[in-house]
Amino acid sequence: MDATEIAHGRLEGADSPYLFIWDIDGTLTQAPGVGRAVMEQVFRELFGIANALEGIPMAGSLDSVIVGTAFDRLGLDRRRLPEYWTRYCARLEEALAADPTARTTPNIEAVLAELDADPRAYNVLGTGNIERGAWIKLRRFGLDRFFEVGGFGDVPQERWRVIETAVRRAEARYGVAFVPERITVIGDTPRDIEAGKRLGVRTVAVATGPYDVDALAACRPDAVLPSFAVEWRPALFGSET
Ligand SMILES: [Mg+2]
């Protein structure tokens, strides 16, 4: 690509920075079922209600949508949501500390470290987790050191808005204007891919969550990886690297 080519009114060239927007659950970390189990536990503790989330889809959804839906369905007072989330964060920290199966996805720490050392690359979060929960999950594995800002699932809205917020906060934080061709959403569910496509940015799907390579490929992301333990650079940097 020619260094003087203009894209979307911005100068794009070899030095144009890359923004990588990372989902957490199934993409950076694997602790299947822990988030859901903790949410259920808090409904039991605060309201004496079992199986509060039955039938509510989790993968790729926002925490605030999942819990808000349960509150409404159960006829609970939304004024108790702050109390709910405070309890959730406390229990989440305990549950992750106690879960010997909780782990990072294969090779992800090395990938983040390499990107962190690359002056062209910026890593931010784009996740359905509430922000406090996101940092708890990352701290459990020491991955929090790779991130400063992101978009989170505190407010019920469509997932692409979370990604949009991540871009806006990255630009404000780093004083950089990213071109869509160099913004990449990385996630393990069709919802991550749909959100990126809706914003007109690149998407990379990784099959380390509940969806396999074929199911993710059907969403037509720019690239699909079985995991980050294979050669991942072409997927993240496109054909230029
Ligand atoms: Mg995920």
py3Dmol code that shows the C-alpha trace and the ligand (Angstrom):
import py3Dmol

protein = """\
ATOM      1  CA  MET A   1       0.000   0.000   0.000  1.00  0.00           C
ATOM      2  CA  ASP A   2       1.306   3.429  -0.943  1.00  0.00           C
ATOM      3  CA  ALA A   3       2.358   5.501   2.044  1.00  0.00           C
ATOM      4  CA  THR A   4       0.507   8.566   0.811  1.00  0.00           C
ATOM      5  CA  GLU A   5      -2.815   6.875   0.189  1.00  0.00           C
ATOM      6  CA  ILE A   6      -5.681   8.647   1.867  1.00  0.00           C
ATOM      7  CA  ALA A   7      -8.314   6.518   3.541  1.00  0.00           C
ATOM      8  CA  HIS A   8     -11.431   7.887   5.201  1.00  0.00           C
ATOM      9  CA  GLY A   9      -9.968  11.362   5.183  1.00  0.00           C
ATOM     10  CA  ARG A  10      -6.961  10.368   7.245  1.00  0.00           C
ATOM     11  CA  LEU A  11      -3.400   9.813   6.195  1.00  0.00           C
ATOM     12  CA  GLU A  12      -2.643   6.136   6.053  1.00  0.00           C
ATOM     13  CA  GLY A  13       0.879   4.890   5.685  1.00  0.00           C
ATOM     14  CA  ALA A  14       3.412   2.410   6.838  1.00  0.00           C
ATOM     15  CA  ASP A  15       3.662   4.168  10.195  1.00  0.00           C
ATOM     16  CA  SER A  16      -0.075   4.295  10.809  1.00  0.00           C
ATOM     17  CA  PRO A  17      -0.700   2.668  14.190  1.00  0.00           C
ATOM     18  CA  TYR A  18      -2.655  -0.510  14.855  1.00  0.00           C
ATOM     19  CA  LEU A  19      -5.399  -0.732  17.452  1.00  0.00           C
ATOM     20  CA  PHE A  20      -6.254  -4.175  18.791  1.00  0.00           C
ATOM     21  CA  ILE A  21      -9.501  -4.460  20.743  1.00  0.00           C
ATOM     22  CA  TRP A  22      -9.572  -7.593  22.849  1.00  0.00           C
ATOM     23  CA  ASP A  23     -12.517  -9.531  24.199  1.00  0.00           C
ATOM     24  CA  ILE A  24     -11.734 -11.259  27.518  1.00  0.00           C
ATOM     25  CA  ASP A  25     -13.753 -14.456  28.136  1.00  0.00           C
ATOM     26  CA  GLY A  26     -12.692 -17.207  25.742  1.00  0.00           C
ATOM     27  CA  THR A  27     -10.235 -14.878  24.012  1.00  0.00           C
ATOM     28  CA  LEU A  28      -7.703 -13.886  26.686  1.00  0.00           C
ATOM     29  CA  THR A  29      -8.899 -16.157  29.481  1.00  0.00           C
ATOM     30  CA  GLN A  30     -10.591 -19.502  29.905  1.00  0.00           C
ATOM     31  CA  ALA A  31     -12.664 -20.013  33.016  1.00  0.00           C
ATOM     32  CA  PRO A  32     -15.829 -21.396  31.440  1.00  0.00           C
ATOM     33  CA  GLY A  33     -18.882 -21.126  33.606  1.00  0.00           C
ATOM     34  CA  VAL A  34     -17.276 -19.126  36.412  1.00  0.00           C
ATOM     35  CA  GLY A  35     -18.917 -15.803  35.548  1.00  0.00           C
ATOM     36  CA  ARG A  36     -22.312 -17.419  35.188  1.00  0.00           C
ATOM     37  CA  ALA A  37     -21.917 -19.460  38.367  1.00  0.00           C
ATOM     38  CA  VAL A  38     -20.996 -16.335  40.337  1.00  0.00           C
ATOM     39  CA  MET A  39     -23.944 -14.396  38.925  1.00  0.00           C
ATOM     40  CA  GLU A  40     -26.268 -17.245  39.947  1.00  0.00           C
ATOM     41  CA  GLN A  41     -24.647 -17.388  43.385  1.00  0.00           C
ATOM     42  CA  VAL A  42     -25.310 -13.697  44.007  1.00  0.00           C
ATOM     43  CA  PHE A  43     -28.979 -14.073  43.049  1.00  0.00           C
ATOM     44  CA  ARG A  44     -29.196 -16.877  45.614  1.00  0.00           C
ATOM     45  CA  GLU A  45     -27.388 -14.881  48.302  1.00  0.00           C
ATOM     46  CA  LEU A  46     -29.274 -11.603  47.889  1.00  0.00           C
ATOM     47  CA  PHE A  47     -32.710 -12.802  46.815  1.00  0.00           C
ATOM     48  CA  GLY A  48     -32.856 -16.524  47.592  1.00  0.00           C
ATOM     49  CA  ILE A  49     -33.477 -17.264  43.924  1.00  0.00           C
ATOM     50  CA  ALA A  50     -31.941 -20.313  42.248  1.00  0.00           C
ATOM     51  CA  ASN A  51     -31.216 -20.666  38.523  1.00  0.00           C
ATOM     52  CA  ALA A  52     -31.907 -16.980  37.970  1.00  0.00           C
ATOM     53  CA  LEU A  53     -30.166 -16.995  34.594  1.00  0.00           C
ATOM     54  CA  GLU A  54     -31.869 -20.035  33.140  1.00  0.00           C
ATOM     55  CA  GLY A  55     -32.452 -19.534  29.431  1.00  0.00           C
ATOM     56  CA  ILE A  56     -30.496 -16.274  29.223  1.00  0.00           C
ATOM     57  CA  PRO A  57     -27.694 -16.472  26.641  1.00  0.00           C
ATOM     58  CA  MET A  58     -24.266 -15.532  27.998  1.00  0.00           C
ATOM     59  CA  ALA A  59     -21.629 -15.858  25.286  1.00  0.00           C
ATOM     60  CA  GLY A  60     -20.852 -12.495  23.727  1.00  0.00           C
ATOM     61  CA  SER A  61     -23.532 -10.705  25.753  1.00  0.00           C
ATOM     62  CA  LEU A  62     -23.058  -7.751  28.115  1.00  0.00           C
ATOM     63  CA  ASP A  63     -23.078  -8.359  31.873  1.00  0.00           C
ATOM     64  CA  SER A  64     -25.544  -5.511  32.355  1.00  0.00           C
ATOM     65  CA  VAL A  65     -27.905  -7.024  29.786  1.00  0.00           C
ATOM     66  CA  ILE A  66     -27.684 -10.527  31.280  1.00  0.00           C
ATOM     67  CA  VAL A  67     -28.297  -9.433  34.868  1.00  0.00           C
ATOM     68  CA  GLY A  68     -30.763  -6.696  33.927  1.00  0.00           C
ATOM     69  CA  THR A  69     -32.816  -9.222  31.974  1.00  0.00           C
ATOM     70  CA  ALA A  70     -32.879 -11.526  35.000  1.00  0.00           C
ATOM     71  CA  PHE A  71     -33.858  -8.659  37.336  1.00  0.00           C
ATOM     72  CA  ASP A  72     -36.780  -7.720  35.095  1.00  0.00           C
ATOM     73  CA  ARG A  73     -37.897 -11.285  34.535  1.00  0.00           C
ATOM     74  CA  LEU A  74     -37.819 -12.000  38.269  1.00  0.00           C
ATOM     75  CA  GLY A  75     -39.527  -8.713  39.144  1.00  0.00           C
ATOM     76  CA  LEU A  76     -36.563  -7.493  41.213  1.00  0.00           C
ATOM     77  CA  ASP A  77     -35.974  -3.840  42.083  1.00  0.00           C
ATOM     78  CA  ARG A  78     -33.290  -2.410  39.799  1.00  0.00           C
ATOM     79  CA  ARG A  79     -32.257  -0.041  42.594  1.00  0.00           C
ATOM     80  CA  ARG A  80     -30.509  -3.053  44.071  1.00  0.00           C
ATOM     81  CA  LEU A  81     -28.228  -3.436  41.055  1.00  0.00           C
ATOM     82  CA  PRO A  82     -25.274  -1.564  42.643  1.00  0.00           C
ATOM     83  CA  GLU A  83     -25.459  -3.904  45.624  1.00  0.00           C
ATOM     84  CA  TYR A  84     -25.675  -6.845  43.247  1.00  0.00           C
ATOM     85  CA  TRP A  85     -22.536  -5.818  41.347  1.00  0.00           C
ATOM     86  CA  THR A  86     -20.509  -5.123  44.476  1.00  0.00           C
ATOM     87  CA  ARG A  87     -21.304  -8.600  45.744  1.00  0.00           C
ATOM     88  CA  TYR A  88     -20.614 -10.055  42.290  1.00  0.00           C
ATOM     89  CA  CYS A  89     -17.110  -8.553  42.185  1.00  0.00           C
ATOM     90  CA  ALA A  90     -16.240  -9.878  45.632  1.00  0.00           C
ATOM     91  CA  ARG A  91     -17.479 -13.369  44.776  1.00  0.00           C
ATOM     92  CA  LEU A  92     -15.829 -13.315  41.346  1.00  0.00           C
ATOM     93  CA  GLU A  93     -12.442 -12.625  42.862  1.00  0.00           C
ATOM     94  CA  GLU A  94     -12.915 -15.486  45.319  1.00  0.00           C
ATOM     95  CA  ALA A  95     -14.167 -17.902  42.670  1.00  0.00           C
ATOM     96  CA  LEU A  96     -11.302 -17.227  40.265  1.00  0.00           C
ATOM     97  CA  ALA A  97      -8.735 -17.541  43.032  1.00  0.00           C
ATOM     98  CA  ALA A  98     -10.221 -20.896  44.024  1.00  0.00           C
ATOM     99  CA  ASP A  99     -10.610 -22.319  40.501  1.00  0.00           C
ATOM    100  CA  PRO A 100      -7.596 -24.463  39.562  1.00  0.00           C
ATOM    101  CA  THR A 101      -8.831 -24.830  35.974  1.00  0.00           C
ATOM    102  CA  ALA A 102      -8.984 -21.090  35.249  1.00  0.00           C
ATOM    103  CA  ARG A 103      -6.226 -20.172  32.799  1.00  0.00           C
ATOM    104  CA  THR A 104      -5.169 -17.854  30.050  1.00  0.00           C
ATOM    105  CA  THR A 105      -5.691 -18.967  26.460  1.00  0.00           C
ATOM    106  CA  PRO A 106      -2.664 -20.663  24.860  1.00  0.00           C
ATOM    107  CA  ASN A 107       0.310 -18.366  24.213  1.00  0.00           C
ATOM    108  CA  ILE A 108      -1.726 -15.204  24.821  1.00  0.00           C
ATOM    109  CA  GLU A 109       0.722 -13.685  27.274  1.00  0.00           C
ATOM    110  CA  ALA A 110       3.548 -13.929  24.728  1.00  0.00           C
ATOM    111  CA  VAL A 111       1.316 -12.362  22.057  1.00  0.00           C
ATOM    112  CA  LEU A 112       0.371  -9.445  24.297  1.00  0.00           C
ATOM    113  CA  ALA A 113       3.982  -8.958  25.373  1.00  0.00           C
ATOM    114  CA  GLU A 114       5.153  -8.830  21.764  1.00  0.00           C
ATOM    115  CA  LEU A 115       2.438  -6.334  20.808  1.00  0.00           C
ATOM    116  CA  ASP A 116       3.174  -4.320  23.931  1.00  0.00           C
ATOM    117  CA  ALA A 117       6.783  -3.961  22.793  1.00  0.00           C
ATOM    118  CA  ASP A 118       5.736  -2.951  19.258  1.00  0.00           C
ATOM    119  CA  PRO A 119       5.536   0.856  19.038  1.00  0.00           C
ATOM    120  CA  ARG A 120       2.987   0.585  16.205  1.00  0.00           C
ATOM    121  CA  ALA A 121       0.525  -1.446  18.287  1.00  0.00           C
ATOM    122  CA  TYR A 122      -1.983  -0.453  20.969  1.00  0.00           C
ATOM    123  CA  ASN A 123      -3.973  -2.990  22.988  1.00  0.00           C
ATOM    124  CA  VAL A 124      -7.294  -2.102  24.582  1.00  0.00           C
ATOM    125  CA  LEU A 125     -10.277  -4.070  25.898  1.00  0.00           C
ATOM    126  CA  GLY A 126     -13.656  -4.552  24.239  1.00  0.00           C
ATOM    127  CA  THR A 127     -15.659  -6.806  26.514  1.00  0.00           C
ATOM    128  CA  GLY A 128     -19.142  -7.503  27.805  1.00  0.00           C
ATOM    129  CA  ASN A 129     -17.793  -7.660  31.357  1.00  0.00           C
ATOM    130  CA  ILE A 130     -18.582  -4.815  33.702  1.00  0.00           C
ATOM    131  CA  GLU A 131     -15.368  -2.831  34.063  1.00  0.00           C
ATOM    132  CA  ARG A 132     -14.625  -3.865  37.652  1.00  0.00           C
ATOM    133  CA  GLY A 133     -15.193  -7.511  36.729  1.00  0.00           C
ATOM    134  CA  ALA A 134     -12.934  -7.203  33.686  1.00  0.00           C
ATOM    135  CA  TRP A 135      -9.999  -5.966  35.766  1.00  0.00           C
ATOM    136  CA  ILE A 136     -10.597  -8.694  38.369  1.00  0.00           C
ATOM    137  CA  LYS A 137     -10.435 -11.352  35.653  1.00  0.00           C
ATOM    138  CA  LEU A 138      -7.265  -9.888  34.110  1.00  0.00           C
ATOM    139  CA  ARG A 139      -5.520  -9.376  37.453  1.00  0.00           C
ATOM    140  CA  ARG A 140      -6.108 -13.030  38.310  1.00  0.00           C
ATOM    141  CA  PHE A 141      -3.722 -13.910  35.479  1.00  0.00           C
ATOM    142  CA  GLY A 142      -1.463 -10.859  35.517  1.00  0.00           C
ATOM    143  CA  LEU A 143      -2.789  -9.713  32.134  1.00  0.00           C
ATOM    144  CA  ASP A 144      -3.970  -6.355  33.454  1.00  0.00           C
ATOM    145  CA  ARG A 145      -0.495  -4.918  32.874  1.00  0.00           C
ATOM    146  CA  PHE A 146      -1.089  -4.966  29.111  1.00  0.00           C
ATOM    147  CA  PHE A 147      -4.173  -2.730  29.199  1.00  0.00           C
ATOM    148  CA  GLU A 148      -5.126   0.752  30.332  1.00  0.00           C
ATOM    149  CA  VAL A 149      -8.514   1.472  28.765  1.00  0.00           C
ATOM    150  CA  GLY A 150     -11.366  -0.189  26.930  1.00  0.00           C
ATOM    151  CA  GLY A 151     -15.076  -0.519  26.351  1.00  0.00           C
ATOM    152  CA  PHE A 152     -17.054  -2.510  28.908  1.00  0.00           C
ATOM    153  CA  GLY A 153     -20.487  -3.982  29.576  1.00  0.00           C
ATOM    154  CA  ASP A 154     -21.676  -1.746  32.438  1.00  0.00           C
ATOM    155  CA  VAL A 155     -24.429  -0.106  30.429  1.00  0.00           C
ATOM    156  CA  PRO A 156     -27.065  -2.085  28.515  1.00  0.00           C
ATOM    157  CA  GLN A 157     -26.500  -1.318  24.839  1.00  0.00           C
ATOM    158  CA  GLU A 158     -25.588  -3.068  21.625  1.00  0.00           C
ATOM    159  CA  ARG A 159     -22.159  -4.639  21.647  1.00  0.00           C
ATOM    160  CA  TRP A 160     -20.833  -2.534  18.779  1.00  0.00           C
ATOM    161  CA  ARG A 161     -21.241   0.507  21.036  1.00  0.00           C
ATOM    162  CA  VAL A 162     -18.764  -1.092  23.443  1.00  0.00           C
ATOM    163  CA  ILE A 163     -16.250  -1.341  20.603  1.00  0.00           C
ATOM    164  CA  GLU A 164     -16.959   2.229  19.550  1.00  0.00           C
ATOM    165  CA  THR A 165     -16.260   3.363  23.119  1.00  0.00           C
ATOM    166  CA  ALA A 166     -13.016   1.374  23.153  1.00  0.00           C
ATOM    167  CA  VAL A 167     -11.820   3.199  20.020  1.00  0.00           C
ATOM    168  CA  ARG A 168     -12.810   6.591  21.401  1.00  0.00           C
ATOM    169  CA  ARG A 169     -11.050   5.984  24.721  1.00  0.00           C
ATOM    170  CA  ALA A 170      -7.942   4.647  22.974  1.00  0.00           C
ATOM    171  CA  GLU A 171      -7.748   7.755  20.792  1.00  0.00           C
ATOM    172  CA  ALA A 172      -8.174  10.026  23.808  1.00  0.00           C
ATOM    173  CA  ARG A 173      -5.675   8.113  25.918  1.00  0.00           C
ATOM    174  CA  TYR A 174      -2.937   7.807  23.328  1.00  0.00           C
ATOM    175  CA  GLY A 175      -3.587  10.924  21.254  1.00  0.00           C
ATOM    176  CA  VAL A 176      -3.736   8.827  18.107  1.00  0.00           C
ATOM    177  CA  ALA A 177      -6.326   8.740  15.292  1.00  0.00           C
ATOM    178  CA  PHE A 178      -6.711   5.149  14.143  1.00  0.00           C
ATOM    179  CA  VAL A 179      -7.868   4.343  10.605  1.00  0.00           C
ATOM    180  CA  PRO A 180     -10.566   1.625  10.332  1.00  0.00           C
ATOM    181  CA  GLU A 181      -8.254  -0.588   8.278  1.00  0.00           C
ATOM    182  CA  ARG A 182      -5.921  -0.779  11.262  1.00  0.00           C
ATOM    183  CA  ILE A 183      -8.512  -1.272  13.983  1.00  0.00           C
ATOM    184  CA  THR A 184      -9.090  -4.965  14.730  1.00  0.00           C
ATOM    185  CA  VAL A 185     -11.678  -6.530  17.013  1.00  0.00           C
ATOM    186  CA  ILE A 186     -10.507  -9.869  18.405  1.00  0.00           C
ATOM    187  CA  GLY A 187     -13.059 -12.201  19.933  1.00  0.00           C
ATOM    188  CA  ASP A 188     -14.298 -15.760  20.301  1.00  0.00           C
ATOM    189  CA  THR A 189     -18.001 -15.352  19.462  1.00  0.00           C
ATOM    190  CA  PRO A 190     -20.112 -14.304  16.465  1.00  0.00           C
ATOM    191  CA  ARG A 191     -21.182 -11.250  18.502  1.00  0.00           C
ATOM    192  CA  ASP A 192     -17.630  -9.920  18.569  1.00  0.00           C
ATOM    193  CA  ILE A 193     -17.433 -10.287  14.796  1.00  0.00           C
ATOM    194  CA  GLU A 194     -20.834  -8.683  14.208  1.00  0.00           C
ATOM    195  CA  ALA A 195     -19.860  -5.740  16.410  1.00  0.00           C
ATOM    196  CA  GLY A 196     -16.652  -5.128  14.483  1.00  0.00           C
ATOM    197  CA  LYS A 197     -18.394  -5.414  11.132  1.00  0.00           C
ATOM    198  CA  ARG A 198     -21.075  -2.998  12.242  1.00  0.00           C
ATOM    199  CA  LEU A 199     -18.344  -0.425  12.932  1.00  0.00           C
ATOM    200  CA  GLY A 200     -16.547  -1.170   9.672  1.00  0.00           C
ATOM    201  CA  VAL A 201     -13.292  -2.312  11.277  1.00  0.00           C
ATOM    202  CA  ARG A 202     -11.293  -5.532  10.906  1.00  0.00           C
ATOM    203  CA  THR A 203     -12.279  -8.650  12.798  1.00  0.00           C
ATOM    204  CA  VAL A 204     -10.294 -11.673  13.934  1.00  0.00           C
ATOM    205  CA  ALA A 205     -12.070 -14.671  15.441  1.00  0.00           C
ATOM    206  CA  VAL A 206     -10.298 -17.168  17.675  1.00  0.00           C
ATOM    207  CA  ALA A 207     -11.708 -20.615  18.465  1.00  0.00           C
ATOM    208  CA  THR A 208     -10.625 -20.768  22.112  1.00  0.00           C
ATOM    209  CA  GLY A 209     -14.165 -20.188  23.381  1.00  0.00           C
ATOM    210  CA  PRO A 210     -17.477 -21.997  22.778  1.00  0.00           C
ATOM    211  CA  TYR A 211     -17.347 -21.725  18.952  1.00  0.00           C
ATOM    212  CA  ASP A 212     -15.162 -23.792  16.644  1.00  0.00           C
ATOM    213  CA  VAL A 213     -13.286 -22.550  13.591  1.00  0.00           C
ATOM    214  CA  ASP A 214     -16.079 -23.488  11.161  1.00  0.00           C
ATOM    215  CA  ALA A 215     -18.781 -21.736  13.171  1.00  0.00           C
ATOM    216  CA  LEU A 216     -16.658 -18.589  13.397  1.00  0.00           C
ATOM    217  CA  ALA A 217     -15.670 -18.720   9.719  1.00  0.00           C
ATOM    218  CA  ALA A 218     -19.369 -18.689   8.864  1.00  0.00           C
ATOM    219  CA  CYS A 219     -19.496 -15.131  10.301  1.00  0.00           C
ATOM    220  CA  ARG A 220     -16.889 -14.111   7.706  1.00  0.00           C
ATOM    221  CA  PRO A 221     -14.320 -12.370   9.888  1.00  0.00           C
ATOM    222  CA  ASP A 222     -11.125 -11.105   8.224  1.00  0.00           C
ATOM    223  CA  ALA A 223      -9.269 -14.020   9.789  1.00  0.00           C
ATOM    224  CA  VAL A 224      -9.971 -17.051  11.973  1.00  0.00           C
ATOM    225  CA  LEU A 225      -7.378 -18.610  14.262  1.00  0.00           C
ATOM    226  CA  PRO A 226      -7.707 -21.947  16.064  1.00  0.00           C
ATOM    227  CA  SER A 227      -5.804 -20.238  18.891  1.00  0.00           C
ATOM    228  CA  PHE A 228      -2.950 -17.775  19.402  1.00  0.00           C
ATOM    229  CA  ALA A 229      -0.544 -20.693  19.661  1.00  0.00           C
ATOM    230  CA  VAL A 230      -0.303 -20.758  15.840  1.00  0.00           C
ATOM    231  CA  GLU A 231       1.245 -18.064  13.585  1.00  0.00           C
ATOM    232  CA  TRP A 232      -0.995 -15.126  14.435  1.00  0.00           C
ATOM    233  CA  ARG A 233       0.772 -12.065  13.007  1.00  0.00           C
ATOM    234  CA  PRO A 234      -0.791 -12.142   9.502  1.00  0.00           C
ATOM    235  CA  ALA A 235      -4.239 -12.329  11.107  1.00  0.00           C
ATOM    236  CA  LEU A 236      -3.640  -9.276  13.283  1.00  0.00           C
ATOM    237  CA  PHE A 237      -1.560  -7.150  10.924  1.00  0.00           C
ATOM    238  CA  GLY A 238      -3.241  -8.156   7.670  1.00  0.00           C
ATOM    239  CA  SER A 239      -1.249  -8.927   4.551  1.00  0.00           C
ATOM    240  CA  GLU A 240       1.222  -6.096   5.139  1.00  0.00           C
ATOM    241  CA  THR A 241       3.340  -7.976   7.662  1.00  0.00           C
TER     242      THR A 241
END
"""
ligand_1 = """\
1
MG
Mg -15.743 -13.909 24.662
"""
view = py3Dmol.view(width=600, height=400)
view.addModel(protein, "pdb")
view.setStyle({"model": 0}, {"cartoon": {"style": "trace"}})
view.addModel(ligand_1, "xyz")
view.setStyle({"model": 1}, {"stick": {}})
view.zoomTo()
view.show()
